[in-house]
């Protein structure tokens, strides 16, 4: 599924086109794409029509578009496994499985269509209320406001967020007996990291995916966090990871970080560091990719 770099590429691509744009109309072609929208809050189309969108915001894998006016609300988008948000010229026929279309008018760029395309319908759009952040800091990348959708309040900050608390993260790891990869995928602990970037960061830090989180030294935890940030930043610079046509930016272009992968999807190929063949093992209904030589599972020493 799209992870932090892929969602950030979408956010950055939307920003110049939707900031300050007015929503002229809304078409919903697949009601299941509104599964996270609370109908008691109002009809999705009615709540949006005539509203002006502000700069897009991202926290982890969640993206939202704040709306001007009161009460404070936002369009919350989650891409799920295969969701895309695409900018289109009016009248363009969408080749993908179009679920929702926003007709917008920007004061500079004129009329545009915003398409929400989703093959597997695991993604969604919703209108949600904005509430103050728990720590009083800006809610995510793209805003100076400490306001976050209620649907996103349980999502932790991501490692690229200026308000991410390194010390709190290390303290949380020290209390977790679960394996380190499971901890990295826990979006209530640290957000934005999925299977691809967890495998890549663990490879870079020379840590086995099943190493209990609370057995990592503080130095090793610091190394891991640094590698997580490095991997995310590199993937972001390369437009994300695209293995097929599902992971694209708002213009439909693919990222090319897949060419930089050292572990994920590289099973059977030599480790770029030591030459040992990369292995794939079953993990949480997915796979974990690692080097058996560089990433050895280290058991904690028994107490004397």
C-alpha positions, -999 to +999 in steps of 0.1 A: +000+000+000+012+036-004+034+046+025+047+080+037+067+089+006+040+080-019+013+100+001+037+130+005+043+130-033+005+132-037+002+160-011+029+181-027+014+176-062-021+186-050-009+217-031-006+243-060-038+231-077-062+229-048-050+255-023-076+283-026-098+264-050-135+263-047-154+230-050-181+236-077-196+201-075-191+165-063-199+132-080-198+099-060-197+069-083-190+043-056-207+047-022-183+022-006-156+048-010-175+069+016-173+041+042-155+063+067-178+093+062-203+097+090-237+104+073-250+120+105-225+148+099-243+156+066-244+145+030-209+143+016-217+162-016-236+189+002-209+195+028-183+201+001-201+220-026-192+257-025-164+253+001-129+266-005-100+242+001-069+251+020-033+238+018-033+199+019-019+183+051-003+149+057+004+129+088+018+095+082-003+079+055-033+101+060-040+132+038-065+159+044-077+191+028-089+217+053-120+236+043-125+273+049-154+284+071-171+273+102-174+247+116-139+237+109-139+206+087-116+188+062-118+162+034-099+132+048-084+108+022-068+075+028-054+057-002-058+022+012-041-005-009-046+010-044-061+045-041-049+074-063-058+111-063-053+125-098-056+160-113-074+160-146-085+185-172-123+188-174-138+164-198-110+138-196-122+102-195-106+083-166-090+051-176-090+037-140-118+029-117-131+063-108-149+064-074-153+101-066-148+133-087-145+168-074-151+197-098-130+226-086-121+261-098-088+276-089-083+314-091-051+309-112-054+275-128-091+277-136-113+246-137-099+212-128-112+178-119-099+159-089-103+122-093-103+096-066-095+063-083-094+031-063-092-004-078-098-024-046-120+001-027-099-002+005-093+036+003-118+063+012-128+099+014-148+115+042-157+150+056-145+151+092-144+177+120-110+193+129-100+192+166-069+205+185-038+183+185-029+166+218+005+182+219-005+217+206+020+214+177+010+218+140-010+187+130+013+176+102+033+185+071+016+214+052+000+234+080+009+257+109-024+250+126-027+226+155-059+211+142-064+175+131-093+154+118-109+132+145-102+102+123-065+109+125-060+117+162-049+081+170-021+082+144+013+090+157+036+116+142+060+103+115+098+105+117+099+134+092+075+155+112+094+184+130+073+177+161+083+140+162+096+132+197+127+110+194+131+105+232+095+094+235+099+070+206+130+054+222+113+051+255+083+034+239+106+009+221+123+001+254+089-010+268+078-032+238+085-069+239+072-073+203+096-077+174+110-045+160+093-047+126+059-050+142+067-019+163+077+000+132+044-009+115+024+002+145+009+035+133+000+045+169+037+044+178+053+059+146+034+066+114+041+064+077+063+033+077+050+003+058+064-030+048+088-017+021+105+010+041+106-011+073+126-038+055+149-012+039+156+006+072+162-026+091+186-038+064+205-005+066+207-007+104+217-044+103+188-054+126+167-086+122+130-080+117+122-103+146+146-088+171+125-078+202+122-041+203+131-038+240+165-056+234+178-028+212+204-006+228+198+031+228+226+035+203+211+008+180+177+025+183+192+058+173+208+042+143+175+026+133+156+059+135+183+076+115+181+049+088+143+052+087+146+089+081+173+084+054+152+057+036+120+079+037+138+110+025+156+091-003+123+075-014+106+109-013+133+125-035+128+097-060+090+100-061+082+070-040+082+033-049+062+021-079+060-016-088+030-011-111+006+016-123-011+018-089+015+040-071+016+072-091+016+110-084-012+133-092-002+134-128-001+097-132+037+094-132+055+066-113+083+069-087+116+051-092+128+042-057+122+006-066+155+008-084+172+016-051+159-012-030+184-033-011+162-058+007+125-056-001+116-078-031+152-088-035+149-124-023+174-147-041+197-118-050+230-111-033+231-086-004+247-054-017+268-053+015+281-089+019+269-110-010+248-134+010+215-141-007+185-121+005+158-142+021+120-137+023+101-150+053+064-149+060+054-121+084+019-108+093+003-120+061+031-104+041+068-109+037+100-098+055+131-095+034+165-095+051+201-106+048+208-137+071+244-127+075+241-089+081+208-091+101+213-119+126+187-124+153+205-117+186+191-132+217+194-111+249+219-125+274+205-142+304+209-124+337+238-135+359 
